[in-house]
Amino acid sequence: RKFLECISRKKIQATNRNCEVTADVRHDGSEPLVDVMFADGDRLIMKGANLTTVEMLTALGSRCNIKELKAEQKSKKKNP
């Protein structure tokens, strides 16, 4: 819940208009799971029972930074 609250803030969503947050809350006793689908089809699945909110935010930020660096490198190769 805390992770969802953090990424759903207006200030955070304003930084990336292409980001869409969809919550699927289940009360069936299953393990908390965060499934992030990126525009390129890549997925990041985090099991909430084993991670803190800070760890989830760090993992998401790291993955986003890696994707950004790869996009910049691709852009530099195309436009020397």
N, CA, C and O atoms as a GROMACS GRO file, in nm:
protein
  320
    1ARG      N    1   0.083  -0.120   0.000
    1ARG     CA    2   0.000   0.000   0.000
    1ARG      C    3   0.086   0.125   0.000
    1ARG      O    4   0.057   0.222  -0.070
    2LYS      N    5   0.193   0.122   0.079
    2LYS     CA    6   0.280   0.239   0.086
    2LYS      C    7   0.349   0.264  -0.048
    2LYS      O    8   0.364   0.380  -0.089
    3PHE      N    9   0.391   0.158  -0.116
    3PHE     CA   10   0.454   0.172  -0.248
    3PHE      C   11   0.356   0.235  -0.346
    3PHE      O   12   0.391   0.327  -0.419
    4LEU      N   13   0.234   0.184  -0.349
    4LEU     CA   14   0.132   0.237  -0.438
    4LEU      C   15   0.103   0.383  -0.406
    4LEU      O   16   0.085   0.464  -0.497
    5GLU      N   17   0.099   0.417  -0.279
    5GLU     CA   18   0.077   0.555  -0.238
    5GLU      C   19   0.190   0.645  -0.288
    5GLU      O   20   0.165   0.756  -0.334
    6CYS      N   21   0.313   0.597  -0.278
    6CYS     CA   22   0.429   0.677  -0.320
    6CYS      C   23   0.428   0.705  -0.470
    6CYS      O   24   0.454   0.818  -0.511
    7ILE      N   25   0.398   0.604  -0.551
    7ILE     CA   26   0.405   0.624  -0.696
    7ILE      C   27   0.278   0.686  -0.752
    7ILE      O   28   0.275   0.724  -0.869
    8SER      N   29   0.174   0.696  -0.673
    8SER     CA   30   0.048   0.753  -0.720
    8SER      C   31   0.035   0.902  -0.692
    8SER      O   32  -0.063   0.964  -0.732
    9ARG      N   33   0.133   0.960  -0.626
    9ARG     CA   34   0.127   1.103  -0.595
    9ARG      C   35   0.132   1.186  -0.722
    9ARG      O   36   0.200   1.150  -0.818
   10LYS      N   37   0.059   1.296  -0.723
   10LYS     CA   38   0.051   1.382  -0.840
   10LYS      C   39   0.187   1.434  -0.882
   10LYS      O   40   0.216   1.444  -1.002
   11LYS      N   41   0.272   1.467  -0.785
   11LYS     CA   42   0.405   1.519  -0.815
   11LYS      C   43   0.489   1.414  -0.890
   11LYS      O   44   0.564   1.448  -0.982
   12ILE      N   45   0.477   1.290  -0.852
   12ILE     CA   46   0.550   1.181  -0.917
   12ILE      C   47   0.495   1.156  -1.056
   12ILE      O   48   0.571   1.142  -1.151
   13GLN      N   49   0.364   1.150  -1.070
   13GLN     CA   50   0.302   1.124  -1.200
   13GLN      C   51   0.328   1.238  -1.298
   13GLN      O   52   0.330   1.216  -1.419
   14ALA      N   53   0.346   1.359  -1.247
   14ALA     CA   54   0.372   1.474  -1.334
   14ALA      C   55   0.509   1.463  -1.400
   14ALA      O   56   0.531   1.525  -1.505
   15THR      N   57   0.601   1.386  -1.343
   15THR     CA   58   0.734   1.372  -1.401
   15THR      C   59   0.734   1.283  -1.524
   15THR      O   60   0.827   1.289  -1.604
   16ASN      N   61   0.633   1.201  -1.540
   16ASN     CA   62   0.625   1.113  -1.655
   16ASN      C   63   0.479   1.094  -1.695
   16ASN      O   64   0.407   1.014  -1.636
   17ARG      N   65   0.438   1.168  -1.794
   17ARG     CA   66   0.298   1.162  -1.839
   17ARG      C   67   0.264   1.028  -1.906
   17ARG      O   68   0.147   0.994  -1.918
   18ASN      N   69   0.365   0.953  -1.949
   18ASN     CA   70   0.342   0.825  -2.015
   18ASN      C   71   0.322   0.711  -1.916
   18ASN      O   72   0.298   0.597  -1.957
   19CYS      N   73   0.333   0.740  -1.788
   19CYS     CA   74   0.321   0.637  -1.685
   19CYS      C   75   0.175   0.624  -1.643
   19CYS      O   76   0.108   0.722  -1.613
   20GLU      N   77   0.129   0.501  -1.642
   20GLU     CA   78  -0.008   0.475  -1.598
   20GLU      C   79  -0.004   0.378  -1.481
   20GLU      O   80   0.057   0.271  -1.491
   21VAL      N   81  -0.067   0.414  -1.372
   21VAL     CA   82  -0.069   0.329  -1.253
   21VAL      C   83  -0.205   0.263  -1.244
   21VAL      O   84  -0.308   0.330  -1.240
   22THR      N   85  -0.204   0.130  -1.241
   22THR     CA   86  -0.326   0.053  -1.227
   22THR      C   87  -0.312  -0.038  -1.105
   22THR      O   88  -0.216  -0.114  -1.095
   23ALA      N   89  -0.406  -0.030  -1.015
   23ALA     CA   90  -0.401  -0.112  -0.894
   23ALA      C   91  -0.500  -0.225  -0.904
   23ALA      O   92  -0.616  -0.205  -0.942
   24ASP      N   93  -0.455  -0.344  -0.870
   24ASP     CA   94  -0.540  -0.462  -0.864
   24ASP      C   95  -0.526  -0.518  -0.723
   24ASP      O   96  -0.436  -0.597  -0.695
   25VAL      N   97  -0.614  -0.475  -0.635
   25VAL     CA   98  -0.607  -0.514  -0.493
   25VAL      C   99  -0.691  -0.638  -0.473
   25VAL      O  100  -0.809  -0.643  -0.509
   26ARG      N  101  -0.628  -0.739  -0.413
   26ARG     CA  102  -0.699  -0.865  -0.388
   26ARG      C  103  -0.698  -0.896  -0.239
   26ARG      O  104  -0.600  -0.869  -0.169
   27HIS      N  105  -0.805  -0.950  -0.194
   27HIS     CA  106  -0.818  -0.985  -0.052
   27HIS      C  107  -0.835  -1.136  -0.036
   27HIS      O  108  -0.916  -1.183   0.044
   28ASP      N  109  -0.758  -1.211  -0.114
   28ASP     CA  110  -0.771  -1.356  -0.110
   28ASP      C  111  -0.660  -1.424  -0.030
   28ASP      O  112  -0.647  -1.547  -0.032
   29GLY      N  113  -0.580  -1.345   0.040
   29GLY     CA  114  -0.473  -1.401   0.122
   29GLY      C  115  -0.346  -1.431   0.045
   29GLY      O  116  -0.251  -1.486   0.101
   30SER      N  117  -0.344  -1.398  -0.084
   30SER     CA  118  -0.223  -1.423  -0.162
   30SER      C  119  -0.114  -1.324  -0.125
   30SER      O  120  -0.140  -1.220  -0.065
   31GLU      N  121   0.009  -1.357  -0.163
   31GLU     CA  122   0.125  -1.274  -0.131
   31GLU      C  123   0.117  -1.141  -0.204
   31GLU      O  124   0.081  -1.138  -0.322
   32PRO      N  125   0.149  -1.031  -0.137
   32PRO     CA  126   0.150  -0.900  -0.204
   32PRO      C  127   0.251  -0.901  -0.318
   32PRO      O  128   0.365  -0.945  -0.301
   33LEU      N  129   0.209  -0.852  -0.434
   33LEU     CA  130   0.293  -0.857  -0.553
   33LEU      C  131   0.280  -0.726  -0.629
   33LEU      O  132   0.170  -0.674  -0.648
   34VAL      N  133   0.393  -0.672  -0.672
   34VAL     CA  134   0.394  -0.553  -0.755
   34VAL      C  135   0.449  -0.594  -0.890
   34VAL      O  136   0.562  -0.641  -0.900
   35ASP      N  137   0.370  -0.576  -0.994
   35ASP     CA  138   0.408  -0.614  -1.130
   35ASP      C  139   0.414  -0.487  -1.213
   35ASP      O  140   0.311  -0.424  -1.238
   36VAL      N  141   0.534  -0.449  -1.256
   36VAL     CA  142   0.553  -0.328  -1.334
   36VAL      C  143   0.577  -0.368  -1.479
   36VAL      O  144   0.670  -0.443  -1.508
   37MET      N  145   0.494  -0.319  -1.570
   37MET     CA  146   0.509  -0.346  -1.713
   37MET      C  147   0.560  -0.219  -1.779
   37MET      O  148   0.495  -0.114  -1.774
   38PHE      N  149   0.677  -0.228  -1.842
   38PHE     CA  150   0.736  -0.114  -1.910
   38PHE      C  151   0.686  -0.109  -2.055
   38PHE      O  152   0.638  -0.208  -2.108
   39ALA      N  153   0.699   0.007  -2.116
   39ALA     CA  154   0.650   0.027  -2.252
   39ALA      C  155   0.718  -0.065  -2.352
   39ALA      O  156   0.659  -0.101  -2.455
   40ASP      N  157   0.844  -0.104  -2.324
   40ASP     CA  158   0.917  -0.192  -2.416
   40ASP      C  159   0.883  -0.340  -2.395
   40ASP      O  160   0.942  -0.426  -2.459
   41GLY      N  161   0.788  -0.369  -2.306
   41GLY     CA  162   0.746  -0.506  -2.282
   41GLY      C  163   0.819  -0.574  -2.167
   41GLY      O  164   0.782  -0.685  -2.128
   42ASP      N  165   0.921  -0.511  -2.113
   42ASP     CA  166   0.996  -0.565  -2.001
   42ASP      C  167   0.911  -0.558  -1.875
   42ASP      O  168   0.829  -0.467  -1.860
   43ARG      N  169   0.930  -0.654  -1.784
   43ARG     CA  170   0.851  -0.657  -1.661
   43ARG      C  171   0.943  -0.662  -1.540
   43ARG      O  172   1.052  -0.720  -1.544
   44LEU      N  173   0.899  -0.600  -1.434
   44LEU     CA  174   0.966  -0.606  -1.304
   44LEU      C  175   0.862  -0.655  -1.205
   44LEU      O  176   0.761  -0.588  -1.181
   45ILE      N  177   0.887  -0.772  -1.147
   45ILE     CA  178   0.793  -0.829  -1.051
   45ILE      C  179   0.862  -0.831  -0.914
   45ILE      O  180   0.970  -0.887  -0.898
   46MET      N  181   0.796  -0.768  -0.817
   46MET     CA  182   0.851  -0.761  -0.682
   46MET      C  183   0.752  -0.821  -0.584
   46MET      O  184   0.633  -0.790  -0.588
   47LYS      N  185   0.801  -0.908  -0.499
   47LYS     CA  186   0.718  -0.970  -0.397
   47LYS      C  187   0.721  -0.883  -0.272
   47LYS      O  188   0.824  -0.873  -0.205
   48GLY      N  189   0.610  -0.821  -0.243
   48GLY     CA  190   0.600  -0.723  -0.136
   48GLY      C  191   0.622  -0.778   0.004
   48GLY      O  192   0.658  -0.701   0.094
   49ALA      N  193   0.601  -0.906   0.026
   49ALA     CA  194   0.619  -0.964   0.159
   49ALA      C  195   0.766  -0.966   0.199
   49ALA      O  196   0.798  -0.967   0.318
   50ASN      N  197   0.855  -0.967   0.100
   50ASN     CA  198   0.998  -0.978   0.128
   50ASN      C  199   1.072  -0.846   0.114
   50ASN      O  200   1.191  -0.840   0.144
   51LEU      N  201   1.006  -0.740   0.072
   51LEU     CA  202   1.072  -0.612   0.045
   51LEU      C  203   1.006  -0.498   0.120
   51LEU      O  204   0.885  -0.500   0.146
   52THR      N  205   1.086  -0.400   0.155
   52THR     CA  206   1.030  -0.279   0.214
   52THR      C  207   0.991  -0.184   0.102
   52THR      O  208   1.027  -0.206  -0.014
   53THR      N  209   0.918  -0.080   0.135
   53THR     CA  210   0.878   0.020   0.036
   53THR      C  211   1.000   0.085  -0.027
   53THR      O  212   1.005   0.106  -0.148
   54VAL      N  213   1.099   0.116   0.055
   54VAL     CA  214   1.222   0.180   0.005
   54VAL      C  215   1.294   0.087  -0.092
   54VAL      O  216   1.345   0.132  -0.194
   55GLU      N  217   1.300  -0.042  -0.061
   55GLU     CA  218   1.366  -0.138  -0.150
   55GLU      C  219   1.292  -0.148  -0.283
   55GLU      O  220   1.356  -0.158  -0.388
   56MET      N  221   1.160  -0.145  -0.280
   56MET     CA  222   1.083  -0.150  -0.406
   56MET      C  223   1.104  -0.025  -0.488
   56MET      O  224   1.123  -0.033  -0.610
   57LEU      N  225   1.102   0.092  -0.423
   57LEU     CA  226   1.125   0.217  -0.495
   57LEU      C  227   1.266   0.221  -0.553
   57LEU      O  228   1.286   0.271  -0.664
   58THR      N  229   1.364   0.170  -0.479
   58THR     CA  230   1.502   0.166  -0.528
   58THR      C  231   1.514   0.074  -0.647
   58THR      O  232   1.580   0.108  -0.745
   59ALA      N  233   1.451  -0.042  -0.642
   59ALA     CA  234   1.455  -0.137  -0.754
   59ALA      C  235   1.391  -0.077  -0.878
   59ALA      O  236   1.444  -0.091  -0.988
   60LEU      N  237   1.277  -0.012  -0.862
   60LEU     CA  238   1.210   0.051  -0.975
   60LEU      C  239   1.295   0.164  -1.032
   60LEU      O  240   1.310   0.176  -1.154
   61GLY      N  241   1.352   0.246  -0.945
   61GLY     CA  242   1.437   0.356  -0.990
   61GLY      C  243   1.560   0.306  -1.064
   61GLY      O  244   1.598   0.363  -1.165
   62SER      N  245   1.622   0.200  -1.014
   62SER     CA  246   1.739   0.142  -1.079
   62SER      C  247   1.705   0.092  -1.219
   62SER      O  248   1.779   0.115  -1.315
   63ARG      N  249   1.593   0.022  -1.229
   63ARG     CA  250   1.552  -0.031  -1.360
   63ARG      C  251   1.523   0.082  -1.458
   63ARG      O  252   1.559   0.074  -1.575
   64CYS      N  253   1.458   0.187  -1.410
   64CYS     CA  254   1.428   0.301  -1.495
   64CYS      C  255   1.556   0.372  -1.540
   64CYS      O  256   1.567   0.412  -1.656
   65ASN      N  257   1.652   0.386  -1.449
   65ASN     CA  258   1.780   0.449  -1.484
   65ASN      C  259   1.855   0.369  -1.589
   65ASN      O  260   1.913   0.427  -1.681
   66ILE      N  261   1.855   0.237  -1.576
   66ILE     CA  262   1.920   0.151  -1.675
   66ILE      C  263   1.855   0.167  -1.811
   66ILE      O  264   1.924   0.178  -1.913
   67LYS      N  265   1.722   0.169  -1.814
   67LYS     CA  266   1.650   0.185  -1.940
   67LYS      C  267   1.680   0.322  -2.003
   67LYS      O  268   1.693   0.333  -2.125
   68GLU      N  269   1.690   0.424  -1.920
   68GLU     CA  270   1.720   0.558  -1.970
   68GLU      C  271   1.860   0.564  -2.030
   68GLU      O  272   1.880   0.624  -2.136
   69LEU      N  273   1.956   0.503  -1.963
   69LEU     CA  274   2.093   0.500  -2.016
   69LEU      C  275   2.100   0.426  -2.149
   69LEU      O  276   2.168   0.470  -2.242
   70LYS      N  277   2.030   0.313  -2.158
   70LYS     CA  278   2.028   0.237  -2.283
   70LYS      C  279   1.965   0.320  -2.396
   70LYS      O  280   2.013   0.316  -2.509
   71ALA      N  281   1.859   0.392  -2.365
   71ALA     CA  282   1.793   0.476  -2.466
   71ALA      C  283   1.886   0.588  -2.512
   71ALA      O  284   1.890   0.621  -2.630
   72GLU      N  285   1.961   0.647  -2.418
   72GLU     CA  286   2.056   0.752  -2.454
   72GLU      C  287   2.168   0.698  -2.541
   72GLU      O  288   2.209   0.763  -2.637
   73GLN      N  289   2.218   0.578  -2.510
   73GLN     CA  290   2.324   0.517  -2.589
   73GLN      C  291   2.275   0.486  -2.729
   73GLN      O  292   2.349   0.505  -2.826
   74LYS      N  293   2.152   0.437  -2.742
   74LYS     CA  294   2.094   0.410  -2.873
   74LYS      C  295   2.082   0.538  -2.954
   74LYS      O  296   2.112   0.541  -3.073
   75SER      N  297   2.039   0.643  -2.887
   75SER     CA  298   2.022   0.771  -2.953
   75SER      C  299   2.156   0.826  -3.003
   75SER      O  300   2.162   0.882  -3.112
   76LYS      N  301   2.261   0.809  -2.925
   76LYS     CA  302   2.394   0.856  -2.964
   76LYS      C  303   2.447   0.777  -3.082
   76LYS      O  304   2.515   0.832  -3.169
   77LYS      N  305   2.418   0.646  -3.087
   77LYS     CA  306   2.463   0.562  -3.198
   77LYS      C  307   2.393   0.602  -3.328
   77LYS      O  308   2.454   0.601  -3.435
   78LYS      N  309   2.267   0.638  -3.318
   78LYS     CA  310   2.190   0.676  -3.438
   78LYS      C  311   2.229   0.815  -3.486
   78LYS      O  312   2.227   0.840  -3.607
   79ASN      N  313   2.263   0.904  -3.395
   79ASN     CA  314   2.298   1.042  -3.431
   79ASN      C  315   2.441   1.074  -3.387
   79ASN      O  316   2.461   1.140  -3.285
   80PRO      N  317   2.542   1.028  -3.464
   80PRO     CA  318   2.681   1.051  -3.422
   80PRO      C  319   2.723   1.196  -3.433
   80PRO      O  320   2.837   1.230  -3.400
   0.00000   0.00000   0.00000
